[in-house]
Amino acid sequence: MKKLLTSAAALAAMASGAFAADEVTLQLKWVTQAQFAGYYVALEKGFYEEADLNVTIKPGGPDVAPVQVLLGGGADVMVDWMPSALAARENGAPVVNIAQPYKSSGMMLTCLKETGITGPEDFPGKTLGVWFYGNEYPFLSWMGKLGIPTDGSEGGVTVLKQGFNVDPLLQKQAACISTMTYNEYWQVIDAGISADDLITFKYEDQGVATLEDGLYVLEDSLSDEAFKEKMVRFVAASMEGWKYAEEHPEEAAEIVLEYDETGAQTMEHQVRMMSEVAKLTAGSNGALDVADYERTVESLLSGGSDPVITKEPEGAYTLEITDAALQ
């Protein structure tokens, strides 16, 4: 498949008399880490180059809003969670999912057993740490489904606006905090708290999981046939990177470290992260599963008086890119 795409790209370049690779800028949702290993592997192993692409990967961070970068022309494609993307779309940002490398959700609440929490029925009266900036939507949907108020009222929970760290749990400011299976959970363990002293609630197991780490572009861009063809090659090469990363977690972690300009990541942490991320990308060929999309939409609409989105989205995804990339 990749060779066919590369040949097609070469023929197109010869016909036009130009041999410069097509430029693609990818905006990540967060900092350089194994969460995005597939893209770095595709870059380092030459998969993008073979697809006649010159790809620039822009790390994210606490002060980076991928949707705003996309809208401002700073990127061609972004990585985002579907709740955030659908909320942005309803609010006027015309973003469209073109591929879904992550099949499963890695989000969960991690709680201290000493707080007496054994199940969701024990949440009322407790303080729960929640990430915001678009990451709160799955949590709010879950609480809406459970019928638990999030305003601190009687019978509800108090929401602590959690930074992107695990301090509220370590300092016992919250009974539970938001964690990802591949990252913050292990930060709690590394801080000296035993797994036996924790209880976790995976959104996937609770039936409220929403899709994470999809690829999104602006709707107007999809009216450009050249752009679409470029995205076909980008998605195909990216998925080649993801499957390689799944099969070679240590090498993928090493590649990620090479691109980490902060020096904040460690080999041990990135190998562990890659091993967990591989569980989430497993089973995905890059194409969005419409059933997963519909489940996500249903979850986001079920927030009672305060749903994440207020109506069924229209035109929020296309299978056209992956249909061509997977031929």
LOKOL-400809 format. One line per 10 residues: number of its first residue (from 1); their letters; for each residue x, y, z of C-alpha. Coordinates in Angstrom, 3 decimals. Layout:
NUM	A	X/Y/Z | ... $
end
This chain:
1	MKKLLTSAAA	0.000/0.000/0.000 | 2.727/2.447/1.001 | 4.769/1.700/-2.117 | 1.728/2.279/-4.313 | 1.078/5.620/-2.650 | 4.726/6.580/-2.975 | 4.745/5.641/-6.659 | 1.608/7.679/-7.242 | 3.213/10.647/-5.513 | 6.381/10.289/-7.589 $
11	LAAMASGAFA	4.422/10.109/-10.828 | 2.442/13.181/-9.832 | 5.670/15.038/-9.084 | 7.190/14.029/-12.417 | 4.075/15.126/-14.295 | 4.185/18.545/-12.685 | 7.925/18.884/-13.099 | 8.334/19.451/-9.365 | 10.077/17.136/-6.953 | 9.709/19.006/-3.673 $
21	ADEVTLQLKW	7.942/16.988/-0.984 | 4.542/18.237/0.158 | 4.623/20.117/3.450 | 2.436/18.933/6.338 | 2.402/20.453/9.829 | 0.939/18.348/12.638 | -0.091/19.974/15.930 | -0.010/17.589/18.885 | -2.409/17.756/21.796 | 0.356/17.599/24.404 $
31	VTQAQFAGYY	4.125/17.550/24.846 | 6.518/15.203/23.055 | 5.986/11.765/24.572 | 5.097/8.199/23.573 | 1.419/9.165/23.425 | 2.343/10.402/19.921 | 5.036/7.845/19.133 | 3.538/6.767/15.808 | 4.115/10.174/14.246 | 7.689/10.467/15.467 $
41	VALEKGFYEE	8.429/6.913/14.305 | 6.983/7.691/10.859 | 9.212/10.760/10.714 | 12.395/9.073/11.955 | 12.005/5.832/9.966 | 11.406/7.728/6.734 | 7.792/6.659/6.212 | 6.715/10.248/5.576 | 9.652/10.827/3.248 | 8.716/7.704/1.279 $
51	ADLNVTIKPG	5.204/9.146/0.960 | 6.712/12.338/-0.511 | 5.910/14.361/2.593 | 7.957/16.820/4.610 | 6.267/16.646/8.010 | 6.778/19.100/10.865 | 5.526/17.945/14.280 | 4.671/20.726/16.713 | 4.470/19.699/20.387 | 1.573/20.928/22.479 $
61	GPDVAPVQVL	1.471/21.943/26.112 | -0.655/23.627/28.774 | -0.666/26.897/26.857 | -1.369/25.408/23.415 | -4.928/24.971/22.122 | -4.686/22.733/19.029 | -8.001/23.978/17.613 | -6.792/27.579/17.746 | -3.526/26.613/16.057 | -5.507/24.894/13.300 $
71	LGGGADVMVD	-7.891/27.818/12.888 | -4.975/30.244/12.793 | -3.258/28.387/9.967 | -0.408/27.177/12.156 | -1.066/23.525/11.313 | -2.707/21.421/8.596 | -3.862/18.677/10.940 | -4.152/18.291/14.705 | -4.409/15.567/17.317 | -7.373/16.076/19.634 $
81	WMPSALAARE	-9.860/14.187/21.754 | -13.271/13.861/20.145 | -15.224/15.495/23.036 | -13.072/18.607/22.702 | -13.302/18.559/18.900 | -17.091/18.107/18.823 | -17.596/20.836/21.413 | -15.380/23.135/19.344 | -17.336/22.263/16.205 | -20.646/23.087/17.855 $
91	NGAPVVNIAQ	-19.129/26.393/18.940 | -18.195/27.317/15.385 | -14.805/25.709/14.745 | -15.378/23.529/11.630 | -13.066/20.627/12.530 | -13.518/17.204/10.946 | -12.133/13.825/12.035 | -10.223/12.189/9.157 | -8.650/9.255/11.045 | -8.723/7.572/14.450 $
101	PYKSSGMMLT	-5.450/5.838/15.423 | -6.635/5.348/19.032 | -9.288/2.638/19.336 | -9.663/2.689/23.133 | -9.668/5.316/25.867 | -6.834/5.546/28.378 | -8.639/7.914/30.732 | -9.545/6.954/34.273 | -10.085/8.247/37.783 | -7.473/7.072/40.266 $
111	CLKETGITGP	-8.615/7.128/43.892 | -7.111/6.466/47.296 | -8.772/3.459/48.922 | -8.410/5.117/52.332 | -11.122/7.617/51.323 | -13.660/4.792/51.406 | -14.377/4.823/47.691 | -15.204/1.358/46.382 | -17.465/2.311/43.478 | -19.039/5.321/41.724 $
121	EDFPGKTLGV	-21.828/5.301/44.305 | -19.237/6.541/46.823 | -18.307/9.653/44.804 | -20.952/12.005/46.318 | -19.455/14.163/49.043 | -15.929/13.682/47.733 | -13.539/16.056/45.987 | -12.462/14.844/42.556 | -9.582/16.246/40.533 | -10.542/17.004/36.949 $
131	WFYGNEYPFL	-8.509/18.275/34.007 | -10.038/21.177/32.103 | -9.162/22.888/28.801 | -11.389/20.445/26.919 | -10.407/17.386/28.932 | -13.308/17.774/31.383 | -15.993/16.740/28.921 | -15.781/12.951/29.389 | -15.917/13.414/33.168 | -18.918/15.725/33.011 $
141	SWMGKLGIPT	-20.695/13.291/30.714 | -20.012/10.432/33.125 | -21.310/12.366/36.125 | -24.357/13.368/34.097 | -25.050/9.723/33.300 | -24.659/8.819/36.977 | -26.933/11.696/37.987 | -24.257/13.170/40.281 | -24.146/17.004/40.450 | -20.694/18.545/39.987 $
151	DGSEGGVTVL	-21.402/21.839/41.746 | -20.508/20.720/45.246 | -24.139/20.603/46.332 | -25.550/17.943/48.626 | -25.394/14.560/46.964 | -22.850/15.835/44.496 | -19.103/16.070/44.124 | -16.735/18.984/44.485 | -14.622/19.413/41.375 | -11.018/20.444/41.889 $
161	KQGFNVDPLL	-9.523/22.003/38.777 | -6.516/19.737/38.474 | -3.245/20.800/36.953 | -1.504/18.349/34.633 | 0.130/16.599/37.557 | -0.833/14.228/40.380 | -0.210/16.592/43.314 | -3.851/16.758/44.547 | -3.798/13.011/45.271 | -0.317/12.997/46.801 $
171	QKQAACISTM	-1.234/15.957/49.011 | -4.669/14.431/49.736 | -6.505/17.476/48.445 | -8.732/15.157/46.423 | -10.016/11.623/46.894 | -9.556/10.910/43.197 | -7.732/12.508/40.306 | -7.789/12.274/36.535 | -5.064/10.024/35.145 | -4.186/8.290/31.905 $
181	TYNEYWQVID	-3.312/4.610/31.919 | -0.055/5.421/30.165 | 1.109/8.444/32.131 | -0.194/9.980/35.370 | -1.164/6.673/36.976 | 2.482/5.673/36.864 | 3.500/9.027/38.296 | 1.387/8.157/41.341 | 3.102/4.764/41.603 | 6.542/6.332/41.169 $
191	AGISADDLIT	5.708/8.774/43.967 | 5.600/5.830/46.360 | 1.909/4.940/46.573 | 1.318/1.226/46.152 | -1.147/-0.026/43.547 | -2.797/-1.924/46.424 | -3.665/1.425/48.016 | -5.420/2.657/44.878 | -8.675/1.945/43.101 | -9.122/2.953/39.476 $
201	FKYEDQGVAT	-12.185/3.525/37.321 | -11.445/3.266/33.623 | -13.922/5.191/31.504 | -13.796/2.271/29.063 | -15.001/-0.138/31.778 | -17.715/2.283/32.939 | -19.259/2.353/29.469 | -18.689/6.091/29.089 | -15.416/6.070/27.161 | -15.072/8.686/24.456 $
211	LEDGLYVLED	-12.608/8.674/21.584 | -9.174/10.171/22.156 | -6.264/11.242/19.943 | -7.932/11.419/16.558 | -6.662/13.393/13.563 | -8.654/16.491/12.609 | -8.514/19.048/9.810 | -10.597/22.073/8.883 | -13.696/21.307/6.832 | -12.843/23.843/4.126 $
221	SLSDEAFKEK	-9.517/22.102/3.504 | -11.365/18.972/2.406 | -12.760/20.795/-0.625 | -9.199/20.884/-1.985 | -8.434/17.635/-3.834 | -4.678/18.159/-3.521 | -5.012/18.567/0.245 | -7.104/15.408/0.515 | -4.591/13.409/-1.485 | -1.833/14.719/0.777 $
231	MVRFVAASME	-3.809/13.641/3.852 | -4.299/10.162/2.377 | -0.527/9.788/2.208 | -0.085/11.338/5.648 | -2.581/8.998/7.318 | -1.169/5.912/5.578 | 2.399/6.775/6.632 | 1.293/7.701/10.167 | -0.458/4.356/10.625 | 2.650/2.595/9.370 $
241	GWKYAEEHPE	4.473/4.484/12.126 | 1.901/3.459/14.715 | 2.009/-0.223/13.854 | 5.813/-0.165/13.923 | 5.699/1.537/17.339 | 3.301/-1.113/18.675 | 5.673/-3.882/17.600 | 8.893/-2.119/18.706 | 8.025/-0.229/21.928 | 11.621/0.255/23.087 $
251	EAAEIVLEYD	12.816/1.589/19.747 | 9.756/3.841/19.567 | 10.540/5.190/23.039 | 14.120/5.897/21.983 | 12.879/7.816/18.952 | 10.507/9.884/21.084 | 13.389/10.769/23.414 | 15.443/11.971/20.442 | 12.724/14.512/19.638 | 12.123/15.616/23.245 $
261	ETGAQTMEHQ	13.848/18.987/23.339 | 12.948/19.574/27.002 | 14.994/16.682/28.338 | 12.162/16.016/30.775 | 11.385/12.471/29.598 | 13.167/9.298/30.674 | 13.639/6.032/28.815 | 11.963/3.991/31.550 | 8.868/6.195/31.571 | 8.595/6.330/27.777 $
271	VRMMSEVAKL	8.938/2.553/27.351 | 6.236/2.025/29.944 | 4.059/4.664/28.279 | 4.540/3.122/24.854 | 3.575/-0.305/26.180 | 0.316/1.126/27.544 | -0.374/3.286/24.473 | 0.020/0.194/22.271 | -3.006/-1.292/24.042 | -5.062/1.738/22.986 $
281	TAGSNGALDV	-3.986/1.815/19.344 | -4.260/-1.970/18.986 | -7.170/-2.958/16.782 | -7.196/0.310/14.860 | -6.179/0.515/11.211 | -6.674/4.264/11.359 | -10.296/4.297/10.220 | -12.918/5.748/12.538 | -15.339/3.077/13.783 | -18.750/4.696/13.353 $
291	ADYERTVESL	-20.109/2.728/16.329 | -17.362/4.244/18.525 | -18.247/7.681/17.160 | -21.939/7.190/17.925 | -21.144/5.979/21.445 | -19.029/9.076/22.027 | -21.798/11.369/20.757 | -24.382/9.614/22.920 | -22.171/10.048/25.975 | -21.614/13.738/25.262 $
301	LSGGSDPVIT	-25.345/14.364/24.768 | -26.257/12.648/28.038 | -25.074/15.345/30.407 | -28.554/16.172/31.714 | -29.128/19.905/31.936 | -25.507/20.612/31.007 | -24.506/18.338/28.106 | -21.156/18.763/26.373 | -22.926/19.122/23.019 | -26.583/20.012/22.612 $
311	KEPEGAYTLE	-27.392/18.385/19.284 | -26.291/15.550/17.022 | -23.239/16.751/15.051 | -23.388/16.842/11.273 | -20.355/16.429/9.044 | -18.020/15.915/12.006 | -16.131/13.061/10.389 | -15.247/11.665/6.992 | -14.168/8.145/6.048 | -12.979/9.309/2.638 $
321	ITDAALQ	-9.336/9.749/3.663 | -8.913/6.382/5.382 | -10.910/4.571/2.679 | -8.298/5.758/0.176 | -5.331/5.250/2.520 | -6.307/1.648/3.260 | -6.810/0.547/-0.343 $
end
